[in-house]
């Protein structure tokens, strides 16, 4: 396999992510229609705690692998890259197996002390084996990403999502007659099955497609000291782990705190669970659709910037930062327009419930900062500013949780207070990240083409969509599709006519 350029690798991940998001979106629509917002609420309560445990288990090692392997490849040292991979794989295998066993032993205690609804037990029980599977698989993905070869990750993710779709839907339907808690467990079975098949695929790709060491390179592998490799991995992994723990802990606390604070407004446990399902399972899902691009950018930025730093290529560092910010803004601005204008009908069209439009309309105001937060976090990790990234994430989480505690319990706000608190966190992290990048390397952007023109085009898109909607004078949710198609096409046309984007640039990026 040959190394891919920064944006070509991002495009491969975006393509896979688009398929996964589309299939995952259809999956969630079908599941919510099948088991309802109460069932999806049970699943969404478990998922943040599961992710937190997974983050602790992997300990930031995959991103550390990606960065360190990229640095070794910049020195043309493939043997050193393999050395890093083997040590990380051994650690993740042991850590994954240990945590899996501990969780099975302590599961009753966790359910009793951390969840207000004991029906989450079966979903959690099924998810636990996936921790070991994902831990091992992440080592392989980090290795290939460090080689700046994104195809193995993309292919495995597509297969995982496909398996999750069919297996999860079948088991959710099969267990539904036994209760929504068992239907939610069916979704968890699909998730675990997809991860298992993805691991098998990654092992197969590694065995048959990995770059081969030449005889003269093998001695270089033995010459690397294991202790120095371990120190290098954990020097990067520890702050990355803490950063992810901050995000995961915040989401875990939110999954417990939001229903509790909603109950303070007078809602029953069942009503609070259902409303949390609307917020987390529908509104946040819609909000995160564009992140298939920003997350892919963040993944590719880490090894790409690390390689440029090792090679001492400051021009390439600046170019990749500017490209990432530009793409984020061009994508994020029309997303804000769509979520602001059509939150209720999007929810009705896709999930057969318009109630999720209430928090979605509020979240739309912070959407652009969410997307910038993800891209800039990848930039900071590539620059080696993992400690600063941790501090910024902690500030955002503290603001979000404080806001949720006070705002969600206000009867006049309720779930809208949760969305306001989330927006506050997005804004704080994105702003702090941008300031850190500017102080570290500085960046000069074409303000007109990067921000002003897309912002103007987004305003024209908004006015066009708004007046088309008023002219049609109907609340049929299906009519938003031609409205979005026309106004979105106009947005792209303006960007092309103003040369903010061009076919030549795209062709040059992917070579």
Buried (B, 14 or more C-beta within 10 A) or exposed (E): EEBBBBBBBBBBBBBBBBBBBEBBBEBBBBBBEBBBBBBBBBBBBBBBBBBBBBBBBBBBBBBBBBBBBBBBBBEEBBBBBBBBBBBBBEBBBEBBBEBBEEBEEEBEEBBEEBBEBEBBBBBBBBBBBBBBBBBBBBBBBBBBBBBBBBBBBBBBBBBBBBBBBBBBBEBBBEBBEEBBBBBBBBBBBBBBBBBBBBBEBBBEBBEEEBBEBEEEBEEBBEEBEEEEBBEBBBEBBBBBBBBBBBBBBBBBBBBBBBBBBBBBBEBEEEBBBBBBBBBBBBBBBBBBBBBBBBBBBBBBBBBBBBBBBBEEBEEBBBEBBBBBBBBBBBBBBBBBBBBBBBBBBBBBBBBEBBBBBBBBBBBBBBBBBBBBBBBBBBBBBBBBBBBBBBBBBBBBBBBBBEBBBEBBBEEEBBBBBBBBBBBBBBBBBBBBBBEBBEEBBEBEBEEEBBBEBBEBBBEBBBEBBBEBBEEEEEEEBEBBEEBBEBBBEBBBEBBEEBEBBEEEEEEEBBE
